[in-house]
Amino acid sequence: MKALSVRGNYVLDMITGKKKIEYRTWHTKYRGDLLMCSTTKKIAGAVPGYALCIVHLDDVRYCEEDDFYHWIISNVRVIKPIHVKGQLKLFNVPNKLIKVISKEQFEDEIKPLIYQPKFRRKKR
């Protein structure tokens, strides 16, 4: 399946329905299912380094106002999280690794993977 690396908090926003457009500086002719992979950047509350959902890429439109391509997504389906090394542009992940699961199962699966920063006490 074609895959795309995106910041972890943005992937979670896609899953909750808050994010329906992904902004990119580049265009693709590809349309169809797209595996959304969280980058390894450690962001509090996100799941770094994992593929978390499949979206359908409906369209890509250029917006002159902000000089970005708007990737229009829909039909978000959560998957059993799989460790993925992200790449630039679109890349391939074997279909046999991808398993769609329920939102309830997903919540249980991601709990131990969520990044929580460790706060250090300042020395006096």
N, C-alpha and C positions, 0 to 999 in steps of 0.2 A: 504494500500500500504506500502511496505517496505520503510523505510526512513533512512537517514544518516545525522548526524550533521557535518557541515563543516564551516570553517571560512567564514564570510560574504563576504570578498573580493574575496575569491576563488569561491564562488557560482556565483558572478557577472561575474567573468572571464569565467566560464562555459557558462553562458548565452551569452556572447559576442563572444564565440568561441575561446578565448585565451587559455583555459585550457581543454584538452581532456583526461588527465590522473589524477586520484586522487591517492595520495600516502598514503599507510596505512602500519602499522606494522603487520597486521593480514590478514588472508585469509578468503574468504567466498565461498561457493559453489553456492550461489544465483546468478542467471542471470535474467535480465529482467528490467522492469521499477523500478526506484528508485527515491523517493522524496528527493530533496536536501534542507536541512534546515540550515539556517544560525545560527551559535552559538550566544549567547547573548553578546559575547565580543564586546565592542564598538570600532569599527574601522571606522575612518573617511571615508565617502562615501559609507559605507556598510549599510545593513538593518538588525540589530541584532534581533534575536529571531523569525524569520519568515521563513516559507517554501516558496521558490520562483520559483522552477522549477522542472520538471521531466526530468530525463535522462535515457537512456537505458544503463545498465551495460552489456557490450558485453563479457568481459573476465577479468580475474585476473591472472597476471603473476608475478612470483617472479623474482627479479633482484638481483643477488649476489653482483654486483658492489656497490650498495647503500644500500643493506640489507633491501629493502622495497618491498611490493607488489604493483604493478602498476594496478590500476583499470581502464580499458579502457572504456571510455564512449562515447556515440553518441546520436543523435536524441534528442536534448535539446528542451523542450517545456516549455514556461513560464506559470505560473498559477496566479490566483488571490491570492495575498499574504495572508497566514493564520498564525496566531500566533501559534507557536509550542514550547513546552518545549523540548529542545534537550535531548538526552540520549547517553550513550556509546553504541558502536556496532550498529547493525541494530535494528530498532524498528518499530512498526506499527502505522500508522495514518489512520483513517477511510476514505475510498474512497469518501464518501458523502461530505466531506469537500473540496475536490480537484476539481477545475474548471480550465481547460485550457482556456487561453484568448490570444488575439492578442498582438504582441509586443507594438503596440500603446497604447492599454489599460493598459498594464503592466507598461509602462513609467509613465502614469498618476497615477496609483495605488501606485507606490513606492516612488514618489517624497516626499510626506509628511512623509514617514517612514525612509528616509535616515538620518543616524546619522551625525551631524555636531558638532564637539566639540566647546564648548564655551571657548573662550580665555579670561583669566583673566589678567588684567593689574597688573604689579608688583607694590607694594607699595614702595614709595621712602622714 
